[in-house]
Amino acid sequence: MKTKNTEAISKPRSSGRESAQTGRIMERTHVRCYSFERGSPVNAWQKTKAAAIALLLTSASFLIMDARAQNSNETSSVIAPGATLQTLAQEFKFTEGPTCDKAGNVFFTDQPNDRIMKWSVDGRLSTFLQPSGRANGMFFDAQGNLIACADEKNELWSIQPDGRHTVLAKEFEGQPFNGPNDVWIHPSGAMYFTDPFYKRPWWSHSSPPQPSQQVYRLTPDRKTVTRLTDDLVQPNGIIGTPDGKRLFVADIKAGKTYRYDIQGDGSLTNKQLHCELGSDGMTLDTEGNLYLTGKGVIVFDRNGKQIERIEVPESWTANVSFGGKDHRTLFITASKGLYAIELKYAGANAAK
């Protein structure tokens, strides 16, 4: 290359200044060709090309990572594709205690108005029972009776389909309960319920009747009440797995939710911290995800890692329950409203 370029430039012949210019051109060309042969311009060009390729590959990698991350987020979300929060009704003072019957109809309470409401699978709202004993948390049993934490007199009720009720429990060791708040029914028929103390305007007493606020169990024959815990601050939400092996309890004042193993005799062992968040009400889906309430609905996976937050346009979200014909709609009781959103997974418990 050097010879060819030198010859081509050196063909014109003239004297004096032209020869000098030609010589300088030849010299510059020679240096340029020499450097090209030695590799410096080639290396620079190759480096530039390599850098450009690397930049393209890096950009492509980020695009792939972003796509994968987006796909991962969509995959990990519990919300059904395209689903959004729906406002079903807003005519209440404070909603609580949702649970669903075998058909998928959802029953919930409007406690200040002392009534239990029903949202049917065909989207109709009606009053099931009023007065309702100031019902709070509720759960349907296997026989179709509505088990309710009746706050008016701090009792646990069983309400028949026709509205008549039976008091199942009202005291422990000769003293009234503080105020049964939420309840879950074990496959055996045993009932697990929380008993915190929240001063109500319809009570005549102002201090808790029990020495502490704990979790209780009513035996399947509904004859014996046992206090199961002694170290909680203010338990509120409660839910168990449908196989009856594990119980989740939200200690709302402590800001923690615990999980326990349920033994054959109904006692609780192996207390473990599930997540650093308390809750008002709770439910589980078939994937083992736990749904807590408070500022919206906060979802934790089976390992206690937060995977979702469902925003609700109310100051407080009290409770949640699956319902609907396919049991994949999450019904949310939040302050003055009833809301719902379609999810990917069904509720783990038939009544919650």
C-alpha angles and dihedrals in degrees: 000000000000092000094048094049092045092050093048092052095042097054096088107080125196136141133249120000095009090054090049091049090047090050092051091048090049089049093050091044091049092051091046092049091044092053091046090053091046088055108241098121090040091052091048091049091046091048091051091048092047091049091050091050091047090051091050091048091047091050090048090049092052091049090051091047091049090049091048092047091050090047090047091051091049090047094048095046115105092208117100114248110276094005121139134184112277126205108223102175140349110188103105140098097220127346125209147145106047119187132156134227126225092275092054097254111146123225121194139163135249093198103186088052090047096232141121114221131203127213107193126213088250091057103259124140121213141156113256100182136004125200094029106174089264089289117205123169116018141184132182116236124218091265094057096256118139111236109205137183097229105206098186094079099009094254139141111234137194109209118198122218089259091056099254114132140205124204107235100180137355108163148028123215091350096308128101119254118260091240122305104234113175134009140197126188120223118220087252090061094253114138124225116196140170123233112197125157120245113163109239126203091229094059125094093205125073103191130063115266092211123066092236142006111256149141122277137193128213112202121241090254087055093231106106132051119198129188106228103184136040105176107060124112102207116341117198123152119049135180137157136203116264092242088062095235103110137039128198120204125184114214094199098184092049090048093233140109119212134196125213136190112239113223127212091261091052096254123133125242141164097041109202132179107246099181142345095250134087123214145202098215133001146194140177133224129213091264091060094254115151120219116208128185140213115090093027122310117313118196125206126187124233090275095054097257117139110241105164146019120198110201116220122192095232134092092242135020109207109181148347140210137174116239145142129094095300095033090235098110116097111215115203127199108203124168107290097359148066116219137179140193133184115243136194094237134053125236115272096219118058093224099039 
